[in-house]
Amino acid sequence: MDTTLADPLVGRLLDGRYRVESRLARGGMASVYLAMDVRLDRTVAVKVMHRSLAEDPSFVQRFIGEAKSVARLSHPNVVQVFDQGIDGEHVYLSMEYVPGRTLRDVLRERGRLPAREALEIMIPVLAALAAAHRAGFVHRDIKPENVLIADDGRVKVVDFGLAKAIEGSNHQTRTGFMIGTIAYMSPEQVTDGRADARSDVYAAGITLFELLTGRQPYASESPMSVAYKHVHESVPPPSSVVPGIPAEIDRLVLDATAKNADDRPADAGAMLVAAVEVHRSLPPDGAPAPDADAPTRLVDLETASAGGSSAADADGPAELGPNRTMIQPRSELPTRASRSRSRRRLRPQWIVIGVLSALMLAGIGFTAWYFSQGRYTTVPNLINKNIVAAQNEATKLGFQVTIAKAENSNEIEENKVLRTEPAYGSSVPKGSPLVLVPSAGPVKIPVPNVANLSEAEARSKIAEAGLTVGKVIKQGSADVPRGLVIRTSPQIGSKVREGRAITIVISSGLLMPDVTGMPREQAEQFLREKGFNPQVVEQVDDAQPGTVIAQNPAAGAPVDKGAVVQITVAKRPDNVLCLSPFGPCQEGGPGHNPNEGGPGANWPGGEQTLVNVPDVRFKDVRDAREELHRAGFKVRVRDVARSGRVFAQHPMGQAPSGSHITLWH
């Protein structure tokens, strides 16, 4: 039965970004899932802490801090941390996905490994630890479960910083919580919880012992018994379990697992140099091992550097036993007296031996340099550079450059470098492939068609598209039923940035338009076109004769199509004459005949000049406004039908220059 089927996280979009596809593994502290980063369209591994850890505020705080620090650690043998976050009760890490298996899986399948192969796995592990130690990080939990062997043979170390996050949390003291790592704990971690670079060296030595022998050095049913042995016993040489393992490898393991931290290599870099030197001394796979009974002619480096031979024999370099190595315990070194005799008796050979010693030390130094720097180079920072310029720069530095498919980014402009693979700062062999990933700019999403949907349905559809709803505007509509979407802004189909706020306009249904102030004929025509039945009532009023001064239903009232609308139109008294609709009417009498006194004689302010008013009906509102302004008029615009085109204007014909013209659209 596939246990991932019952996992509630499988199929979920974690933190709105990581679509969890399957569970890869489950451990004592976390579960690891295969997921798709939907934002960057790449496969990642997501490690989700168990709920008991996520409920501990001290752990969460330390975890976030450590994750941010470790994300800056970039090395080809370290699994890169991309992101960290909290989604409800889930505290997670997003990491580089490495298809392959753990070193624990390899041990279960194959058992112990040949010495040369074991070292070829441990050397990149030590290289990763060395980079971390140089950066001030301590892993604290090196073990086969935290070493990944990729399908292409790469070796990667995972879980930097996790153990430190657990330190200091309320879970550290829970009985049995660290049972899975007791087998690799240094004595100082067991006794007082201290851990530094030498603690990682100890765990690496235990791991190497297990690779060579197929088992851990201390086997016991009780974790407390294992912890006791770490503190009070010495790790046995691997050759005591598997005869034939070279003495140089025994010494490498015993130095790394010394009970006293001061007796171990100072950090993983020092152990790396020693491991590389031992690897160089091993015969190739399949070659016969050196005869154990044959004497080995080696030079004791410490004695040679002091000016004497490794034995008090004046006839030449000493013959060392099969268990004697270049790195000897202090008890095997010659006494001060023998060194004095050697200096007196072998002074002519002192220079030769010193030169040989120097050459050996130089060889070791060159090997360390070759593995750490000589054949490696650092990936330059090409982020945010033009893709063509970045390609030229990387090519000049010797990289084999390829350009990948562009990925969207809200931070990096289009056609600039979004990231490199390997990442900036990574140490890689010279001439390595370098992939430049260009930015495609922000994700552009078309505004979905939500017309004629309810507000709730529109909100849901917009959210599914990766956008948000901003303003909600209510507007009357004769065509869209009340409560449904009329339109959006930006309009439907427009491509906008992911997450943009979209304005939706909701119909308030058919509302009574405002026709007050409109000329009677134009008001009647407009109402009939909108499906209303206008009825006109005239009333004596000071307003301009022939204009609508009132309406029923009132403007903005909900109405049905076909409703009767009563409009009240202003008229003048029967005994009043007016020269023009633009001035107040006065009672009849001398001087009030339209033919007397000249044009505009009775308007306020005396005689005014009449000019022709352009007929702008059926024109675009903006064009109509500009045309009237050019003719010398002021313009008022009233939005009634929201058509964008003028359907009524007042006055028409002629009007005084500079007077107001009202437009309806």
N, C-alpha and C positions, 0 to 999 in steps of 0.2 A: 504494500500500500504506500502510495506517495504521501509522505507526511506534510508536504507543502500544501496539499489541498485543504488541510484543516488549519493552516496558518492564517490568521486574520489579516496579516500584512500583505500577503500575496494578492496581487490584483489592485492594490490600493495606490493612489498617487500621494506619495509621502511629501509633505511640506509643499504641495502644489507643483513639485518639480520632478521627483523621482518615481517612475512607475515601476513598482516592485513586480518582478516576473517570476522568480522562484527562490527558494531557500537553498543556499549552497552548504551551509554548515551551522551547527549550533554548539556553543561552548558554555563554559561555566559563567562567563561574564556577558556574553553577547551572542547574537545570531547574525550570520552574514548572508546577505541576499544579493542575487543578480538583479540589477535594475537598469532602467533606461532613463538617462537625463534628458527629459523632453525639451528642455530649454536649449541645450547644446547638441542634442541628437547624438549622444554617445553612450556606450555601455559602461557602467561603473559597478563597483562593489560597494554595497551599503552595509555598514556594521551598525546594528541597532542594539543598544545596551538593554539588558534585562530590566524589567520594571523595578525590581528591588533597588537597583543602582540609580535609576532615573528618579526615584522618590527621595533620594538623599541629596539635599541642596548642596552640601559640601562637595560631594562628588561632581555634581553637574558644574559647579563653578570651576573646580580644578580641571575638569575634563575640557571645558571650553577653552580655558587658558592654555592647556597643553596642546590642544588641537591647533590653535592659532600658531603656536611656536613651531610645532613639528611640520606644519604646512610649508614653512620656509626652508625645510631641509630637503635639498634636491641632490640625489645621487642615483646613478643607474642601478644600484643594488638595493635601493630603498623603495618600497611601495609608496607612491606619492599620495599625499592627502590633498583632496580637492576642496572639501567643504565640510562644515559641521553645522548642526542645527538642532532645534527642538520642535517637534510637532505633537502638541498635546502631551501625552505621557511617553512619547518616544524621543529618546536622545540618540542621535545618530552621527556617524562619520560617512562621508562620501569619499571613496578611494579609487585609485587606479585598479582596474580589473585585470588580473593576471591569469589567463587560462592555463591550467596545469594542476599540480597537486602539492601537498605539503611534504616536507622532508619526513614527517611521521608516516605518511602514506608510503613513501619509498622504503622506509625501514620495515614496515609491516609486510610489504611485498617481497623484499629481497633479503632482509636480515642484514648482517654486517657487510660493510663494503671494503674493497681492497684499499690499502693504505693510500695509494696515489689518488684514487677517486675520492676518498674521504677528504683529502687535503684540497682537491680541486673544488669541492663544495664549500669547505670552510674558508678558503682564501677570499672569495667574494663576500661571504658573511662578515669576515673580519674587515674587509675594505669598507663595507657599509657602516660597521660599528666605528671604524677609525674616523670616517667622515663625521659621524654623529659626535664622537668625543671631541674632535677639533672644534665643533660648533657649540660645545658645552652641554650636549644631551647625553643622558644615560638611559639605556633601554630598560634595564631592570628585570626583564623576563625573556631572556634568550633561551629557546628550546626548539626542538624540531617542528612543533606545531606553528611556530612563528617564522619559519623559513619556507618560502614558496619556490618550487622548481617549475618554471614555465615550460610549456610544450616545446618551445624552441631552445630549451637548455639554460636560459637565464636564471640566475639565482637572486631572489629578492627577500629582504627582511621586512616584516610587517609589525605593526602595533607599537611603534615608538610612542612614548608618552602615556600610554594607557595605564601601565602599572603605577606611574607617578600620580596619575589622577586618582587612583584607588587609594594610594597612600594618604593618610590623613583623613579619609572619609570614615564614616561610621561603620563601614563594612570591613575595614582592615582587620579588626579584632574578632570578627565572627569566626567561630571554630570551623576549620575545614575549608574556609573560603579560598585559600591559596593552595589547597592540596595538590592541584595539578602541576604546580611549579616548584614544590618542595625539593624535588630531585635535582634541581639545577641552582638552588640557592647557595650563595656564598656563606661562609661561617658568620661574617659580620651582619649579613641580612637576617640570619636566624637569631643571633643573639640580641642585637639592638636595632635592627631595621635600617642600618646605614647601607647606602649603596652608592658607589662611584664607578668610574671607568674600570677599575680592577675587579669589581663585582661582575661586570659584563664579561671580562676576560675569564673569570672562574666558570661562568655558565658556558662560555664557548669551549673551554677545556672539557667540561662534562659532556657537552654535545659531541665533541670530537671523539671522546672515549666511547660513547654509545655508537657512533658511526663505525668505529674500528672493531668493536666487540659484539655489537648487536644487543647490548643490554646496558642498563645504568650501573654505575659503580656500587651503589648502595641499594640493595633490594630488601624490602621489609613490608609487612602488612600494615605497620603503623607509621603514619606520617611523622609522629614525634620521634620514633626510632631513627627514621631517615635523617631528620634534622639533627639529632644527637650525633650521628656518625659524621655529618658534615663538619661539626664543631670539633669533635674529639678524635677522629681518625683521618688518616691520609689516603687519598685516592690511590689505588694500586696501579702499577704500570699496565697498560693495555696488553703487553706481551705476556703478562702472568695469566691472562684469560685466553688469548690467542697467540700461541707460540709462533715466532717468526716475524712478528712486527718489529721493524728496525728500532734500534736503541735511540736514534735521533727523534723518532716520533714519541717514544716513551718519555724522553726528556721534555719535549714540547708540551705534552699533556700534564706532566708532573709540575713543571714550572707554572703553567696556567692555573693549576688547581691547588697551589700551595695554601695551607691554612692561614698563614700570615699574609695579609694583603701586600705588605711591603716586599715580600719575596716573589711576587708575581710580576710579569711585564707591566710597565706603568700604565699602558692603555692598549687598545686594540691595534693601534698602529705599530707598536713595538712587537706585539705577538704576530702581526701580519708579516713583518720583516723576517722573523724567525721561521714562520710557516713557509714562506717562499723559499728560504734557504734550504729547509729540509726537503721541500718538493724538488728542488734542483738536484739534490743528492741522491734521489731515489732512481733506481733503474727504470727504463720504460716498461710499460705493461707487457708481460710475456717474457721479459729478459730474465735470466737467472739471477737470483739474489747473490750478493757477495758471500763467500765461504765464511761461515761463522767461526771456523777454527783458524782461519788465516789471520795473522796479526795485521792490524790497521795502523798505518804510519801517518799519524796526525800530529799537529803541533798544538800544544796547549797555549791558547791565545793569551791568557792572563800571564802565564810564565814567560812567554816569548816577549810580551810587551814590557816585562820587567827586566829583560836582558839576559835570560838564561834559557836552557832547554827544559823540556818537561821531565827529564830524568837526569840523574847525576852520572851520565855516561858520556865521556869525552869523545867517543868514537863517532858520534853523529846523532841524528834525530832519534828520539826514543820510539820503541815499539809499544803501542798501547793495546790493551786487551779489547776483546770484541764489545764489551759494554762501556768502553770509554768513548766519550764524544768530545766535540769541540767545546761544548758547554758543560763544564764539569762541576760537581759539588765541591765546595771549598775544602772538604775533608780530604779530597784526592789530590789537592795541589801540593807541590813540593814544599818542604819546610824552608824557613828563612836561611838556615844553615846550608842546606843543599843548594839554594839559589846563590848564596855567596860563593860556595865552592865552584859552582858552574860558571859564575862570572870570572873567577880567577883562572879556571882551567879552559874556558871556551870563548874567551874574549875575541879571538879572531873570527869566530862564527856569529858573534852578536849582531853584526851588521846584516849578514845574510838572513838570519832568522827575523830580524826586525823588518827587513824589506818584505819577506814572505808574509809576515803578519799584517803589514800595511796593505799588501795586495789583497789578502783575504778580507780585511775589513772594507777595503774599497769595493770589492766584489759584492759583499753584502749590501753596502750602501747603494751601489749602482742598481742592484736587483730591486731594492725597496723603491728607489727613485723611478725605475722603469715601470713598476707596477702602479705607482701612485701618480707619477707625473710624466715620465719620459715618453711614453707612447700614448699619453692622454692629453686632451685639450679640454677647455671649458666652453660650453655653449654660450655664445655672446647674447646680450640683451637686444633682441630685435623687435620687441613688442612695440606696437604703435608706429612702426616705420613703414614707409611705402613698400609694397610687396616686391616691386622690381628692385628697388635700392637694397632691400634686405637680402634678396637672392644674390645680388652681385657681391655684397659684403661677405656673406657666408661662403660663397664659392671661392673668393680670394683667400679665405682662411683655411681652405682645403676640404670643406664639407661637400658631400654629394647631396645636392639640394633638390628636393622635389616640392611641388606646391600642391597641397591637398584641396579638396572641395571647400569652398567658403562656408563659414558658419555665421549665424546671426549674432550680433552683439549690440547691447544698448550703450556700451562704453567706448568701443573702438569704432572709428569711422570705416566706411566701406573702402576696400582695396588697401587696407593697412593690416599689418601682422597682428593677429589675435593671440596666437600662442605658437610655440615651437614644440616639436617632439623629437628628441628629448627636450625637457624644459630648460629655460634659462638657468645657467649656473651649474648644470649637470656636467660631471666629468665623464668624457667618452673617449674611446680610441680615436687617434687622428685619422682623418679620412672617412669618418663614419657618415652614414646617411643622416640627413637633417630634413625634417618635414616642416614646411612653413604652412600654417593654417591661416588663410586670410579672412578678414571680417567681411561679412555681407551687409553690415549695418544692422539697424534694429529690425526685429521681426515686424513685417507689415501684414496686417490682417484685414480682410474686407469686412466692412460693416454688414452684418447679416440682415436679411430681409425680415423685418418684424412688423411690417404694415398689416393692419387689421387684426393684430394680436392684442390680447389683454396686457395690462401693465406687467402682471406677474409673469406671463409667458414671455414677454419681451425681455424682461430682466434675466430670466433663465437662459434664453438663447444667446443673449449678448455675453453673459458670463461664460458660457460654454465655448464661445469663440475666442476667449482670452481678453475680453474688454470689460469695462465697467460702465455702470449707468451714472451719469452726472445729474444734470437738471431734468426735472419732469415738468413740462409746461402744458397747461390745459388750454384748449382752443376750440371754439365752436366750429362745427362742420355740418354742411347739409348732406354730405355724401358718406361720411364714416359714422357708424353708430356710436352712441355715447360709451366711453370707457375703453375704446380701442385706439391703437396707435395710428396716427395720421402719417407721420414721417419722422425721420431722425436727422440729427445734425452732428457730424457730417452725414451726408445723405447715404442711403443704402447703396452698397457696392463700393464705396470709397475705401481705399487702402490706408490704414492708419497704424501707428505704432502699437505694439502689444501693450495692453493695460490702459489704453487711452479711455477717458470718460466720454461717453456718448450721451447727447441730449435727446430725449424722446418727447414727442408732442402727442398728447392724448386728446381725443375728441371729447368735447363737452356736449355733443349732440347739436341739433339745429337751434341756434339762438337768433332772437329777433334783431335784425340789423338796425343801426341808427341812421335814419333818413332825415332827421331834423336839420333845417337850414338848406336842404336841397330844393331846387326848383321843382314845382309840382309835377310837370310832365316827366322829368327825369326820374323822380321818386316813384311815380306810378309804373313807369316802364321797368325800372329795376326790380320792384316788388313782384311784378307779374313774371319776370324772367326767373325769379327765385321760387316761384310756385305759390306765392301768396295772392290773396284776393283783396286789393286795396279799395277802400271806400273813402271818399273825400268829403270833408266838412270844412266850410269856409267860416272864418271868424275875423271880425274887425280887430286889427292889432297894429301896433306901431312898427312892427317888423316890415321888411320889404314885402310888398304885395306879391302873391304868387309863390312864396316860399313856405316850406313845411315848418310849423312852429311847435307841433306836438304830434305824438303817435301813441297808439294803443294796440297791442302790447308795447310796453316800454322796451327800449334798447337793452339787449342782453338777456331778456327773459326767454326761458325754454319754450319753444313753440313747435307745432307740427306743420308739415308741408300742407298747403291749401288753406291755412288759417286766414280768417278775415282780419285785415289790418286797417284800422281807422287812422287816417292822417288828417291833421287839422292844418289848413292853409290860410295864411294871412291875407286879408283884403282891406281896402280903404273904405271909409264912409262914402256914400253916394254923392255927397255935396263937396267932396274934396278932390282937387286936381293936383296932379304931380307932374313935374317936368321930367323927372327921371326916377328910376328905381333906386338911385344912390343917395338921395337927400330926403329929409323928412317932408311929408305931405302937409299942405296948409289948406285951410278952408277956402272955398271959392270966392272970387272977387276980383277987382281990378289988379292987374299985374300978375295974375296966376294962370293966364292962358299960356299953353305951351308955346305959342308963337310969339309971346311977348318977352322982352328983356334979354333975348339971346340965350345961347346954350349955357346951361349951368347957372343961370342968374339967381336961382333960389337955393343953391347948395350952401351949406355952411362954409364960411370963409370967403364968400363971394364967388366970382366966376372962376370955374376950373375948366381945364382943357380936357376934352374927351379924346381917348385914343382907342384904336381897335384892339379888342381882346382876342388873341389867337385861340382858335378852337382846338383844344388838345385832347378831346375825348378819344378813347380807344388807343391812346398812345401809352408807352411805358411811363410809369410815374416819374422816374428819374429824368427821362427826356422831356416830359411835359413841364416839370419844374424848371429845368434849365431854359426852355423856350420862353416861358412866362417871365423869368428873371431878365432875359435879354430884352424883352419887350418893355421892361421898366416896372413890372408888377411885383408885389409881395405875394407869397403863396402859403396857403394853409392846406395840409393834406390830412384827410380823414380815412382811416383804414376800416372799411366796412365789409367788403367781400374778400379781402386778402388775395385779390387776383393779380396784383402787380400792374394792372392796366386801369387807366382812368375811364370810368363809365358815366361820370356826371361832373359838371363844373358850374360854378356860379360866381359872378355873372358872366354872361356871354354877350356878344355884340360889341358894345363900347363901355368904357369905364374910365374914371379919372386916372391919370398917370400916377403910379406909386400906390394905388389902392390895393386891397387884398383880394385875391382870387382863391376860392375854396375848391379843392379837388377831392373827389371820392374815388376810391378804388377798392 
